[in-house]
Amino acid sequence: MANANAPDDVDWNDAARMELEPDAIHESEDGYYFDCPECGSPATIENIIEKGRCNGYLNEQIESVGFDVENVSCSARLQLEMAYTSDPESET
Ligand SMILES: [Zn+2]
């Protein structure tokens, strides 16, 4: 599926997918973030959605998080998905 936010050709069909558990979401003074599955650096929701990259790749330090992104190199492409379905119509 084409994603206007990700101009590069990324084949998301082959991407690893993981369900997000409540403990995968971290809260900092600068917002919510996940741990990058490749380099372990914080990946803020904003950066995942807007840039498709973690803060390690973007070299963007989160002041309130102790992870030093200065020497991190990362090739992970990130995308958040929300899966949706609805309850079957209840028969009344
Ligand atoms: Zn990363």
PDB file of the backbone (N, CA, C, O) and the ligand in Angstrom, with CONECT records:
HET     ZN  A 101       1
ATOM      1  N   MET A   1       0.827  -1.207   0.000  1.00  0.00           N
ATOM      2  CA  MET A   1       0.000   0.000   0.000  1.00  0.00           C
ATOM      3  C   MET A   1       0.860   1.256   0.000  1.00  0.00           C
ATOM      4  O   MET A   1       1.803   1.354   0.785  1.00  0.00           O
ATOM      5  N   ALA A   2       0.561   2.188  -0.841  1.00  0.00           N
ATOM      6  CA  ALA A   2       1.335   3.420  -0.888  1.00  0.00           C
ATOM      7  C   ALA A   2       1.042   4.278   0.340  1.00  0.00           C
ATOM      8  O   ALA A   2      -0.099   4.408   0.782  1.00  0.00           O
ATOM      9  N   ASN A   3       2.094   4.846   0.861  1.00  0.00           N
ATOM     10  CA  ASN A   3       1.937   5.713   2.026  1.00  0.00           C
ATOM     11  C   ASN A   3       2.521   7.065   1.679  1.00  0.00           C
ATOM     12  O   ASN A   3       3.722   7.180   1.434  1.00  0.00           O
ATOM     13  N   ALA A   4       1.693   8.078   1.657  1.00  0.00           N
ATOM     14  CA  ALA A   4       2.122   9.408   1.248  1.00  0.00           C
ATOM     15  C   ALA A   4       3.215   9.948   2.165  1.00  0.00           C
ATOM     16  O   ALA A   4       4.009  10.795   1.758  1.00  0.00           O
ATOM     17  N   ASN A   5       3.255   9.458   3.402  1.00  0.00           N
ATOM     18  CA  ASN A   5       4.257   9.946   4.344  1.00  0.00           C
ATOM     19  C   ASN A   5       5.616   9.306   4.125  1.00  0.00           C
ATOM     20  O   ASN A   5       6.623   9.808   4.625  1.00  0.00           O
ATOM     21  N   ALA A   6       5.660   8.213   3.390  1.00  0.00           N
ATOM     22  CA  ALA A   6       6.916   7.511   3.157  1.00  0.00           C
ATOM     23  C   ALA A   6       7.169   7.443   1.658  1.00  0.00           C
ATOM     24  O   ALA A   6       6.763   6.486   0.997  1.00  0.00           O
ATOM     25  N   PRO A   7       7.835   8.451   1.125  1.00  0.00           N
ATOM     26  CA  PRO A   7       8.034   8.520  -0.323  1.00  0.00           C
ATOM     27  C   PRO A   7       8.900   7.390  -0.862  1.00  0.00           C
ATOM     28  O   PRO A   7       8.748   6.991  -2.016  1.00  0.00           O
ATOM     29  N   ASP A   8       9.811   6.869  -0.036  1.00  0.00           N
ATOM     30  CA  ASP A   8      10.660   5.770  -0.492  1.00  0.00           C
ATOM     31  C   ASP A   8       9.822   4.508  -0.660  1.00  0.00           C
ATOM     32  O   ASP A   8       8.790   4.320  -0.014  1.00  0.00           O
ATOM     33  N   ASP A   9      10.311   3.647  -1.561  1.00  0.00           N
ATOM     34  CA  ASP A   9       9.607   2.390  -1.751  1.00  0.00           C
ATOM     35  C   ASP A   9       9.942   1.429  -0.626  1.00  0.00           C
ATOM     36  O   ASP A   9      11.027   0.847  -0.598  1.00  0.00           O
ATOM     37  N   VAL A  10       9.043   1.269   0.267  1.00  0.00           N
ATOM     38  CA  VAL A  10       9.226   0.305   1.341  1.00  0.00           C
ATOM     39  C   VAL A  10       8.145  -0.751   1.184  1.00  0.00           C
ATOM     40  O   VAL A  10       6.957  -0.437   1.113  1.00  0.00           O
ATOM     41  N   ASP A  11       8.572  -2.012   1.130  1.00  0.00           N
ATOM     42  CA  ASP A  11       7.595  -3.081   1.018  1.00  0.00           C
ATOM     43  C   ASP A  11       7.147  -3.503   2.412  1.00  0.00           C
ATOM     44  O   ASP A  11       7.759  -4.356   3.055  1.00  0.00           O
ATOM     45  N   TRP A  12       6.078  -2.890   2.847  1.00  0.00           N
ATOM     46  CA  TRP A  12       5.629  -3.168   4.216  1.00  0.00           C
ATOM     47  C   TRP A  12       5.013  -4.552   4.353  1.00  0.00           C
ATOM     48  O   TRP A  12       4.786  -5.026   5.467  1.00  0.00           O
ATOM     49  N   ASN A  13       4.738  -5.208   3.215  1.00  0.00           N
ATOM     50  CA  ASN A  13       4.202  -6.568   3.318  1.00  0.00           C
ATOM     51  C   ASN A  13       5.206  -7.515   3.951  1.00  0.00           C
ATOM     52  O   ASN A  13       4.828  -8.468   4.632  1.00  0.00           O
ATOM     53  N   ASP A  14       6.495  -7.250   3.722  1.00  0.00           N
ATOM     54  CA  ASP A  14       7.535  -8.120   4.264  1.00  0.00           C
ATOM     55  C   ASP A  14       8.010  -7.675   5.642  1.00  0.00           C
ATOM     56  O   ASP A  14       8.890  -8.304   6.230  1.00  0.00           O
ATOM     57  N   ALA A  15       7.441  -6.611   6.150  1.00  0.00           N
ATOM     58  CA  ALA A  15       7.920  -6.079   7.426  1.00  0.00           C
ATOM     59  C   ALA A  15       7.501  -6.971   8.580  1.00  0.00           C
ATOM     60  O   ALA A  15       6.450  -7.612   8.549  1.00  0.00           O
ATOM     61  N   ALA A  16       8.353  -6.996   9.600  1.00  0.00           N
ATOM     62  CA  ALA A  16       7.986  -7.689  10.832  1.00  0.00           C
ATOM     63  C   ALA A  16       6.912  -6.876  11.538  1.00  0.00           C
ATOM     64  O   ALA A  16       6.978  -5.648  11.592  1.00  0.00           O
ATOM     65  N   ARG A  17       5.937  -7.570  12.070  1.00  0.00           N
ATOM     66  CA  ARG A  17       4.864  -6.873  12.778  1.00  0.00           C
ATOM     67  C   ARG A  17       4.779  -7.385  14.200  1.00  0.00           C
ATOM     68  O   ARG A  17       4.961  -8.574  14.464  1.00  0.00           O
ATOM     69  N   MET A  18       4.505  -6.482  15.098  1.00  0.00           N
ATOM     70  CA  MET A  18       4.356  -6.904  16.486  1.00  0.00           C
ATOM     71  C   MET A  18       3.168  -6.188  17.110  1.00  0.00           C
ATOM     72  O   MET A  18       2.875  -5.029  16.818  1.00  0.00           O
ATOM     73  N   GLU A  19       2.515  -6.915  17.961  1.00  0.00           N
ATOM     74  CA  GLU A  19       1.410  -6.311  18.669  1.00  0.00           C
ATOM     75  C   GLU A  19       1.955  -5.470  19.808  1.00  0.00           C
ATOM     76  O   GLU A  19       2.910  -5.869  20.474  1.00  0.00           O
ATOM     77  N   LEU A  20       1.371  -4.340  20.029  1.00  0.00           N
ATOM     78  CA  LEU A  20       1.885  -3.446  21.056  1.00  0.00           C
ATOM     79  C   LEU A  20       1.195  -3.715  22.379  1.00  0.00           C
ATOM     80  O   LEU A  20      -0.012  -3.526  22.529  1.00  0.00           O
ATOM     81  N   GLU A  21       1.983  -4.155  23.319  1.00  0.00           N
ATOM     82  CA  GLU A  21       1.474  -4.366  24.673  1.00  0.00           C
ATOM     83  C   GLU A  21       1.583  -3.042  25.421  1.00  0.00           C
ATOM     84  O   GLU A  21       2.361  -2.164  25.047  1.00  0.00           O
ATOM     85  N   PRO A  22       0.800  -2.914  26.471  1.00  0.00           N
ATOM     86  CA  PRO A  22       0.873  -1.656  27.238  1.00  0.00           C
ATOM     87  C   PRO A  22       2.291  -1.320  27.695  1.00  0.00           C
ATOM     88  O   PRO A  22       2.654  -0.145  27.753  1.00  0.00           O
ATOM     89  N   ASP A  23       3.103  -2.338  28.022  1.00  0.00           N
ATOM     90  CA  ASP A  23       4.446  -2.015  28.527  1.00  0.00           C
ATOM     91  C   ASP A  23       5.426  -1.696  27.405  1.00  0.00           C
ATOM     92  O   ASP A  23       6.592  -1.410  27.676  1.00  0.00           O
ATOM     93  N   ALA A  24       4.982  -1.738  26.156  1.00  0.00           N
ATOM     94  CA  ALA A  24       5.848  -1.324  25.047  1.00  0.00           C
ATOM     95  C   ALA A  24       5.837   0.191  24.873  1.00  0.00           C
ATOM     96  O   ALA A  24       6.706   0.766  24.219  1.00  0.00           O
ATOM     97  N   ILE A  25       4.850   0.809  25.463  1.00  0.00           N
ATOM     98  CA  ILE A  25       4.711   2.259  25.331  1.00  0.00           C
ATOM     99  C   ILE A  25       5.358   2.933  26.529  1.00  0.00           C
ATOM    100  O   ILE A  25       5.007   2.658  27.676  1.00  0.00           O
ATOM    101  N   HIS A  26       6.292   3.804  26.255  1.00  0.00           N
ATOM    102  CA  HIS A  26       6.956   4.529  27.337  1.00  0.00           C
ATOM    103  C   HIS A  26       6.546   5.991  27.287  1.00  0.00           C
ATOM    104  O   HIS A  26       6.329   6.566  26.220  1.00  0.00           O
ATOM    105  N   GLU A  27       6.450   6.562  28.458  1.00  0.00           N
ATOM    106  CA  GLU A  27       6.063   7.961  28.525  1.00  0.00           C
ATOM    107  C   GLU A  27       7.248   8.780  29.016  1.00  0.00           C
ATOM    108  O   GLU A  27       7.888   8.435  30.010  1.00  0.00           O
ATOM    109  N   SER A  28       7.530   9.853  28.318  1.00  0.00           N
ATOM    110  CA  SER A  28       8.564  10.773  28.779  1.00  0.00           C
ATOM    111  C   SER A  28       7.960  12.171  28.839  1.00  0.00           C
ATOM    112  O   SER A  28       6.820  12.398  28.434  1.00  0.00           O
ATOM    113  N   GLU A  29       8.752  13.087  29.350  1.00  0.00           N
ATOM    114  CA  GLU A  29       8.268  14.466  29.401  1.00  0.00           C
ATOM    115  C   GLU A  29       8.027  15.011  27.998  1.00  0.00           C
ATOM    116  O   GLU A  29       7.270  15.962  27.804  1.00  0.00           O
ATOM    117  N   ASP A  30       8.694  14.382  27.017  1.00  0.00           N
ATOM    118  CA  ASP A  30       8.567  14.875  25.647  1.00  0.00           C
ATOM    119  C   ASP A  30       7.582  14.062  24.825  1.00  0.00           C
ATOM    120  O   ASP A  30       7.516  14.209  23.605  1.00  0.00           O
ATOM    121  N   GLY A  31       6.830  13.220  25.476  1.00  0.00           N
ATOM    122  CA  GLY A  31       5.808  12.475  24.751  1.00  0.00           C
ATOM    123  C   GLY A  31       6.024  10.977  24.853  1.00  0.00           C
ATOM    124  O   GLY A  31       6.942  10.513  25.529  1.00  0.00           O
ATOM    125  N   TYR A  32       5.183  10.241  24.188  1.00  0.00           N
ATOM    126  CA  TYR A  32       5.258   8.784  24.224  1.00  0.00           C
ATOM    127  C   TYR A  32       6.258   8.286  23.189  1.00  0.00           C
ATOM    128  O   TYR A  32       6.446   8.894  22.134  1.00  0.00           O
ATOM    129  N   TYR A  33       6.895   7.165  23.518  1.00  0.00           N
ATOM    130  CA  TYR A  33       7.817   6.574  22.560  1.00  0.00           C
ATOM    131  C   TYR A  33       7.859   5.065  22.739  1.00  0.00           C
ATOM    132  O   TYR A  33       7.464   4.533  23.776  1.00  0.00           O
ATOM    133  N   PHE A  34       8.347   4.386  21.704  1.00  0.00           N
ATOM    134  CA  PHE A  34       8.587   2.952  21.747  1.00  0.00           C
ATOM    135  C   PHE A  34      10.092   2.734  21.682  1.00  0.00           C
ATOM    136  O   PHE A  34      10.846   3.637  21.321  1.00  0.00           O
ATOM    137  N   ASP A  35      10.524   1.515  22.037  1.00  0.00           N
ATOM    138  CA  ASP A  35      11.918   1.158  21.832  1.00  0.00           C
ATOM    139  C   ASP A  35      12.078   0.682  20.397  1.00  0.00           C
ATOM    140  O   ASP A  35      11.316  -0.165  19.932  1.00  0.00           O
ATOM    141  N   CYS A  36      13.069   1.226  19.694  1.00  0.00           N
ATOM    142  CA  CYS A  36      13.322   0.772  18.333  1.00  0.00           C
ATOM    143  C   CYS A  36      13.716  -0.699  18.372  1.00  0.00           C
ATOM    144  O   CYS A  36      14.616  -1.066  19.127  1.00  0.00           O
ATOM    145  N   PRO A  37      13.059  -1.566  17.568  1.00  0.00           N
ATOM    146  CA  PRO A  37      13.370  -2.991  17.610  1.00  0.00           C
ATOM    147  C   PRO A  37      14.768  -3.296  17.103  1.00  0.00           C
ATOM    148  O   PRO A  37      15.302  -4.365  17.399  1.00  0.00           O
ATOM    149  N   GLU A  38      15.367  -2.403  16.357  1.00  0.00           N
ATOM    150  CA  GLU A  38      16.710  -2.677  15.837  1.00  0.00           C
ATOM    151  C   GLU A  38      17.808  -2.148  16.753  1.00  0.00           C
ATOM    152  O   GLU A  38      18.708  -2.899  17.128  1.00  0.00           O
ATOM    153  N   CYS A  39      17.752  -0.901  17.109  1.00  0.00           N
ATOM    154  CA  CYS A  39      18.870  -0.311  17.852  1.00  0.00           C
ATOM    155  C   CYS A  39      18.519  -0.034  19.309  1.00  0.00           C
ATOM    156  O   CYS A  39      19.405   0.283  20.102  1.00  0.00           O
ATOM    157  N   GLY A  40      17.259  -0.144  19.672  1.00  0.00           N
ATOM    158  CA  GLY A  40      16.879   0.036  21.071  1.00  0.00           C
ATOM    159  C   GLY A  40      16.755   1.479  21.510  1.00  0.00           C
ATOM    160  O   GLY A  40      16.459   1.755  22.672  1.00  0.00           O
ATOM    161  N   SER A  41      16.979   2.395  20.593  1.00  0.00           N
ATOM    162  CA  SER A  41      16.844   3.798  20.968  1.00  0.00           C
ATOM    163  C   SER A  41      15.365   4.150  21.046  1.00  0.00           C
ATOM    164  O   SER A  41      14.523   3.426  20.514  1.00  0.00           O
ATOM    165  N   PRO A  42      15.048   5.250  21.703  1.00  0.00           N
ATOM    166  CA  PRO A  42      13.645   5.645  21.743  1.00  0.00           C
ATOM    167  C   PRO A  42      13.163   6.030  20.337  1.00  0.00           C
ATOM    168  O   PRO A  42      13.899   6.652  19.570  1.00  0.00           O
ATOM    169  N   ALA A  43      11.952   5.664  20.020  1.00  0.00           N
ATOM    170  CA  ALA A  43      11.332   6.066  18.759  1.00  0.00           C
ATOM    171  C   ALA A  43      10.024   6.747  19.110  1.00  0.00           C
ATOM    172  O   ALA A  43       9.032   6.093  19.432  1.00  0.00           O
ATOM    173  N   THR A  44      10.036   8.063  19.044  1.00  0.00           N
ATOM    174  CA  THR A  44       8.824   8.770  19.436  1.00  0.00           C
ATOM    175  C   THR A  44       7.728   8.546  18.399  1.00  0.00           C
ATOM    176  O   THR A  44       8.000   8.366  17.213  1.00  0.00           O
ATOM    177  N   ILE A  45       6.514   8.561  18.862  1.00  0.00           N
ATOM    178  CA  ILE A  45       5.377   8.333  17.977  1.00  0.00           C
ATOM    179  C   ILE A  45       5.398   9.339  16.835  1.00  0.00           C
ATOM    180  O   ILE A  45       5.121   8.997  15.685  1.00  0.00           O
ATOM    181  N   GLU A  46       5.726  10.570  17.162  1.00  0.00           N
ATOM    182  CA  GLU A  46       5.800  11.618  16.142  1.00  0.00           C
ATOM    183  C   GLU A  46       6.810  11.255  15.041  1.00  0.00           C
ATOM    184  O   GLU A  46       6.518  11.387  13.852  1.00  0.00           O
ATOM    185  N   ASN A  47       7.986  10.804  15.448  1.00  0.00           N
ATOM    186  CA  ASN A  47       9.007  10.470  14.454  1.00  0.00           C
ATOM    187  C   ASN A  47       8.639   9.229  13.650  1.00  0.00           C
ATOM    188  O   ASN A  47       8.933   9.153  12.457  1.00  0.00           O
ATOM    189  N   ILE A  48       8.003   8.263  14.290  1.00  0.00           N
ATOM    190  CA  ILE A  48       7.595   7.071  13.549  1.00  0.00           C
ATOM    191  C   ILE A  48       6.592   7.458  12.469  1.00  0.00           C
ATOM    192  O   ILE A  48       6.704   7.027  11.321  1.00  0.00           O
ATOM    193  N   ILE A  49       5.626   8.264  12.840  1.00  0.00           N
ATOM    194  CA  ILE A  49       4.564   8.606  11.900  1.00  0.00           C
ATOM    195  C   ILE A  49       5.071   9.570  10.826  1.00  0.00           C
ATOM    196  O   ILE A  49       4.761   9.411   9.645  1.00  0.00           O
ATOM    197  N   GLU A  50       5.846  10.563  11.241  1.00  0.00           N
ATOM    198  CA  GLU A  50       6.236  11.596  10.277  1.00  0.00           C
ATOM    199  C   GLU A  50       7.485  11.234   9.484  1.00  0.00           C
ATOM    200  O   GLU A  50       7.594  11.577   8.306  1.00  0.00           O
ATOM    201  N   LYS A  51       8.438  10.536  10.129  1.00  0.00           N
ATOM    202  CA  LYS A  51       9.713  10.272   9.460  1.00  0.00           C
ATOM    203  C   LYS A  51       9.917   8.789   9.176  1.00  0.00           C
ATOM    204  O   LYS A  51      10.733   8.429   8.327  1.00  0.00           O
ATOM    205  N   GLY A  52       9.188   7.930   9.873  1.00  0.00           N
ATOM    206  CA  GLY A  52       9.377   6.501   9.675  1.00  0.00           C
ATOM    207  C   GLY A  52      10.706   6.009  10.216  1.00  0.00           C
ATOM    208  O   GLY A  52      11.202   4.965   9.793  1.00  0.00           O
ATOM    209  N   ARG A  53      11.284   6.749  11.144  1.00  0.00           N
ATOM    210  CA  ARG A  53      12.592   6.393  11.687  1.00  0.00           C
ATOM    211  C   ARG A  53      12.608   6.586  13.189  1.00  0.00           C
ATOM    212  O   ARG A  53      11.801   7.329  13.747  1.00  0.00           O
ATOM    213  N   CYS A  54      13.547   5.899  13.837  1.00  0.00           N
ATOM    214  CA  CYS A  54      13.690   6.061  15.280  1.00  0.00           C
ATOM    215  C   CYS A  54      14.581   7.266  15.577  1.00  0.00           C
ATOM    216  O   CYS A  54      15.218   7.824  14.683  1.00  0.00           O
ATOM    217  N   ASN A  55      14.609   7.644  16.826  1.00  0.00           N
ATOM    218  CA  ASN A  55      15.424   8.795  17.208  1.00  0.00           C
ATOM    219  C   ASN A  55      16.916   8.504  17.090  1.00  0.00           C
ATOM    220  O   ASN A  55      17.716   9.428  16.939  1.00  0.00           O
ATOM    221  N   GLY A  56      17.300   7.231  17.157  1.00  0.00           N
ATOM    222  CA  GLY A  56      18.700   6.879  16.955  1.00  0.00           C
ATOM    223  C   GLY A  56      19.135   7.220  15.538  1.00  0.00           C
ATOM    224  O   GLY A  56      20.197   7.811  15.343  1.00  0.00           O
ATOM    225  N   TYR A  57      18.333   6.856  14.554  1.00  0.00           N
ATOM    226  CA  TYR A  57      18.629   7.175  13.163  1.00  0.00           C
ATOM    227  C   TYR A  57      18.642   8.680  12.944  1.00  0.00           C
ATOM    228  O   TYR A  57      19.517   9.219  12.267  1.00  0.00           O
ATOM    229  N   LEU A  58      17.657   9.345  13.529  1.00  0.00           N
ATOM    230  CA  LEU A  58      17.508  10.788  13.320  1.00  0.00           C
ATOM    231  C   LEU A  58      18.487  11.594  14.166  1.00  0.00           C
ATOM    232  O   LEU A  58      18.592  12.813  14.025  1.00  0.00           O
ATOM    233  N   ASN A  59      19.200  10.897  15.044  1.00  0.00           N
ATOM    234  CA  ASN A  59      20.151  11.561  15.937  1.00  0.00           C
ATOM    235  C   ASN A  59      19.453  12.647  16.759  1.00  0.00           C
ATOM    236  O   ASN A  59      19.959  13.758  16.919  1.00  0.00           O
ATOM    237  N   GLU A  60      18.309  12.298  17.258  1.00  0.00           N
ATOM    238  CA  GLU A  60      17.485  13.248  17.994  1.00  0.00           C
ATOM    239  C   GLU A  60      17.403  12.815  19.450  1.00  0.00           C
ATOM    240  O   GLU A  60      16.664  11.897  19.805  1.00  0.00           O
ATOM    241  N   GLN A  61      18.159  13.480  20.260  1.00  0.00           N
ATOM    242  CA  GLN A  61      18.189  13.155  21.674  1.00  0.00           C
ATOM    243  C   GLN A  61      16.880  13.560  22.353  1.00  0.00           C
ATOM    244  O   GLN A  61      16.365  14.653  22.120  1.00  0.00           O
ATOM    245  N   ILE A  62      16.349  12.671  23.194  1.00  0.00           N
ATOM    246  CA  ILE A  62      15.226  13.074  24.042  1.00  0.00           C
ATOM    247  C   ILE A  62      15.818  13.405  25.398  1.00  0.00           C
ATOM    248  O   ILE A  62      16.330  12.532  26.100  1.00  0.00           O
ATOM    249  N   GLU A  63      15.743  14.661  25.752  1.00  0.00           N
ATOM    250  CA  GLU A  63      16.443  15.117  26.948  1.00  0.00           C
ATOM    251  C   GLU A  63      16.030  14.335  28.194  1.00  0.00           C
ATOM    252  O   GLU A  63      16.862  14.018  29.044  1.00  0.00           O
ATOM    253  N   SER A  64      14.746  14.029  28.291  1.00  0.00           N
ATOM    254  CA  SER A  64      14.261  13.410  29.515  1.00  0.00           C
ATOM    255  C   SER A  64      14.485  11.897  29.541  1.00  0.00           C
ATOM    256  O   SER A  64      14.158  11.239  30.529  1.00  0.00           O
ATOM    257  N   VAL A  65      15.045  11.340  28.454  1.00  0.00           N
ATOM    258  CA  VAL A  65      15.334   9.907  28.415  1.00  0.00           C
ATOM    259  C   VAL A  65      16.846   9.730  28.375  1.00  0.00           C
ATOM    260  O   VAL A  65      17.536  10.407  27.613  1.00  0.00           O
ATOM    261  N   GLY A  66      17.354   8.828  29.188  1.00  0.00           N
ATOM    262  CA  GLY A  66      18.793   8.688  29.350  1.00  0.00           C
ATOM    263  C   GLY A  66      19.512   8.006  28.214  1.00  0.00           C
ATOM    264  O   GLY A  66      20.713   7.762  28.331  1.00  0.00           O
ATOM    265  N   PHE A  67      18.853   7.686  27.130  1.00  0.00           N
ATOM    266  CA  PHE A  67      19.495   6.957  26.032  1.00  0.00           C
ATOM    267  C   PHE A  67      20.291   7.927  25.157  1.00  0.00           C
ATOM    268  O   PHE A  67      19.751   8.906  24.641  1.00  0.00           O
ATOM    269  N   ASP A  68      21.589   7.635  25.002  1.00  0.00           N
ATOM    270  CA  ASP A  68      22.442   8.514  24.202  1.00  0.00           C
ATOM    271  C   ASP A  68      22.403   8.073  22.738  1.00  0.00           C
ATOM    272  O   ASP A  68      22.893   6.996  22.401  1.00  0.00           O
ATOM    273  N   VAL A  69      21.821   8.904  21.871  1.00  0.00           N
ATOM    274  CA  VAL A  69      21.649   8.516  20.466  1.00  0.00           C
ATOM    275  C   VAL A  69      22.831   8.934  19.598  1.00  0.00           C
ATOM    276  O   VAL A  69      22.824   8.716  18.386  1.00  0.00           O
ATOM    277  N   GLU A  70      23.838   9.531  20.216  1.00  0.00           N
ATOM    278  CA  GLU A  70      24.895  10.153  19.417  1.00  0.00           C
ATOM    279  C   GLU A  70      25.613   9.167  18.494  1.00  0.00           C
ATOM    280  O   GLU A  70      25.878   9.488  17.335  1.00  0.00           O
ATOM    281  N   ASN A  71      25.929   7.981  18.993  1.00  0.00           N
ATOM    282  CA  ASN A  71      26.706   7.050  18.178  1.00  0.00           C
ATOM    283  C   ASN A  71      25.873   5.874  17.660  1.00  0.00           C
ATOM    284  O   ASN A  71      26.401   4.810  17.336  1.00  0.00           O
ATOM    285  N   VAL A  72      24.588   6.090  17.594  1.00  0.00           N
ATOM    286  CA  VAL A  72      23.700   5.030  17.132  1.00  0.00           C
ATOM    287  C   VAL A  72      23.550   5.104  15.623  1.00  0.00           C
ATOM    288  O   VAL A  72      23.282   6.170  15.068  1.00  0.00           O
ATOM    289  N   SER A  73      23.725   3.962  14.961  1.00  0.00           N
ATOM    290  CA  SER A  73      23.336   3.905  13.558  1.00  0.00           C
ATOM    291  C   SER A  73      22.257   2.844  13.439  1.00  0.00           C
ATOM    292  O   SER A  73      22.329   1.800  14.087  1.00  0.00           O
ATOM    293  N   CYS A  74      21.278   3.107  12.627  1.00  0.00           N
ATOM    294  CA  CYS A  74      20.115   2.230  12.577  1.00  0.00           C
ATOM    295  C   CYS A  74      19.545   2.257  11.174  1.00  0.00           C
ATOM    296  O   CYS A  74      19.504   3.308  10.535  1.00  0.00           O
ATOM    297  N   SER A  75      19.107   1.106  10.694  1.00  0.00           N
ATOM    298  CA  SER A  75      18.529   1.065   9.350  1.00  0.00           C
ATOM    299  C   SER A  75      17.046   0.720   9.378  1.00  0.00           C
ATOM    300  O   SER A  75      16.435   0.486   8.335  1.00  0.00           O
ATOM    301  N   ALA A  76      16.478   0.690  10.564  1.00  0.00           N
ATOM    302  CA  ALA A  76      15.081   0.276  10.676  1.00  0.00           C
ATOM    303  C   ALA A  76      14.128   1.306  10.087  1.00  0.00           C
ATOM    304  O   ALA A  76      14.261   2.505  10.331  1.00  0.00           O
ATOM    305  N   ARG A  77      13.176   0.827   9.316  1.00  0.00           N
ATOM    306  CA  ARG A  77      12.070   1.663   8.852  1.00  0.00           C
ATOM    307  C   ARG A  77      10.882   1.307   9.733  1.00  0.00           C
ATOM    308  O   ARG A  77      10.579   0.133   9.943  1.00  0.00           O
ATOM    309  N   LEU A  78      10.229   2.312  10.233  1.00  0.00           N
ATOM    310  CA  LEU A  78       9.175   2.068  11.210  1.00  0.00           C
ATOM    311  C   LEU A  78       7.847   2.625  10.716  1.00  0.00           C
ATOM    312  O   LEU A  78       7.784   3.661  10.054  1.00  0.00           O
ATOM    313  N   GLN A  79       6.808   1.911  11.060  1.00  0.00           N
ATOM    314  CA  GLN A  79       5.465   2.383  10.724  1.00  0.00           C
ATOM    315  C   GLN A  79       4.513   1.898  11.803  1.00  0.00           C
ATOM    316  O   GLN A  79       4.604   0.755  12.252  1.00  0.00           O
ATOM    317  N   LEU A  80       3.620   2.745  12.209  1.00  0.00           N
ATOM    318  CA  LEU A  80       2.591   2.342  13.154  1.00  0.00           C
ATOM    319  C   LEU A  80       1.319   2.008  12.393  1.00  0.00           C
ATOM    320  O   LEU A  80       0.927   2.710  11.460  1.00  0.00           O
ATOM    321  N   GLU A  81       0.695   0.940  12.805  1.00  0.00           N
ATOM    322  CA  GLU A  81      -0.578   0.577  12.194  1.00  0.00           C
ATOM    323  C   GLU A  81      -1.633   0.481  13.273  1.00  0.00           C
ATOM    324  O   GLU A  81      -1.345   0.092  14.405  1.00  0.00           O
ATOM    325  N   MET A  82      -2.828   0.828  12.927  1.00  0.00           N
ATOM    326  CA  MET A  82      -3.933   0.545  13.829  1.00  0.00           C
ATOM    327  C   MET A  82      -4.852  -0.436  13.126  1.00  0.00           C
ATOM    328  O   MET A  82      -5.393  -0.141  12.060  1.00  0.00           O
ATOM    329  N   ALA A  83      -5.022  -1.581  13.715  1.00  0.00           N
ATOM    330  CA  ALA A  83      -5.913  -2.574  13.126  1.00  0.00           C
ATOM    331  C   ALA A  83      -7.329  -2.311  13.616  1.00  0.00           C
ATOM    332  O   ALA A  83      -7.546  -1.880  14.748  1.00  0.00           O
ATOM    333  N   TYR A  84      -8.262  -2.577  12.756  1.00  0.00           N
ATOM    334  CA  TYR A  84      -9.639  -2.253  13.115  1.00  0.00           C
ATOM    335  C   TYR A  84     -10.608  -3.304  12.623  1.00  0.00           C
ATOM    336  O   TYR A  84     -10.569  -3.711  11.462  1.00  0.00           O
ATOM    337  N   THR A  85     -11.443  -3.720  13.481  1.00  0.00           N
ATOM    338  CA  THR A  85     -12.593  -4.507  13.081  1.00  0.00           C
ATOM    339  C   THR A  85     -13.684  -4.161  14.073  1.00  0.00           C
ATOM    340  O   THR A  85     -13.426  -3.477  15.063  1.00  0.00           O
ATOM    341  N   SER A  86     -14.872  -4.612  13.828  1.00  0.00           N
ATOM    342  CA  SER A  86     -15.908  -4.298  14.795  1.00  0.00           C
ATOM    343  C   SER A  86     -16.632  -5.579  15.192  1.00  0.00           C
ATOM    344  O   SER A  86     -16.565  -6.588  14.489  1.00  0.00           O
ATOM    345  N   ASP A  87     -17.303  -5.529  16.293  1.00  0.00           N
ATOM    346  CA  ASP A  87     -18.051  -6.675  16.770  1.00  0.00           C
ATOM    347  C   ASP A  87     -19.089  -7.070  15.730  1.00  0.00           C
ATOM    348  O   ASP A  87     -19.689  -6.214  15.079  1.00  0.00           O
ATOM    349  N   PRO A  88     -19.293  -8.366  15.580  1.00  0.00           N
ATOM    350  CA  PRO A  88     -20.378  -8.771  14.686  1.00  0.00           C
ATOM    351  C   PRO A  88     -21.711  -8.216  15.193  1.00  0.00           C
ATOM    352  O   PRO A  88     -21.925  -8.048  16.393  1.00  0.00           O
ATOM    353  N   GLU A  89     -22.580  -7.943  14.250  1.00  0.00           N
ATOM    354  CA  GLU A  89     -23.894  -7.438  14.641  1.00  0.00           C
ATOM    355  C   GLU A  89     -24.531  -8.420  15.611  1.00  0.00           C
ATOM    356  O   GLU A  89     -24.630  -9.614  15.329  1.00  0.00           O
ATOM    357  N   SER A  90     -24.951  -7.913  16.733  1.00  0.00           N
ATOM    358  CA  SER A  90     -25.600  -8.808  17.688  1.00  0.00           C
ATOM    359  C   SER A  90     -27.027  -9.070  17.240  1.00  0.00           C
ATOM    360  O   SER A  90     -27.758  -8.164  16.842  1.00  0.00           O
ATOM    361  N   GLU A  91     -27.389 -10.317  17.318  1.00  0.00           N
ATOM    362  CA  GLU A  91     -28.741 -10.663  16.885  1.00  0.00           C
ATOM    363  C   GLU A  91     -29.705 -10.496  18.040  1.00  0.00           C
ATOM    364  O   GLU A  91     -29.621 -11.182  19.059  1.00  0.00           O
ATOM    365  N   THR A  92     -30.608  -9.580  17.854  1.00  0.00           N
ATOM    366  CA  THR A  92     -31.569  -9.322  18.938  1.00  0.00           C
ATOM    367  C   THR A  92     -32.971  -9.742  18.509  1.00  0.00           C
ATOM    368  O   THR A  92     -33.920  -9.605  19.281  1.00  0.00           O
TER     369      THR A  92
HETATM  370 ZN    ZN A 101      16.581   2.321  15.546  1.00  0.00          ZN2+
END
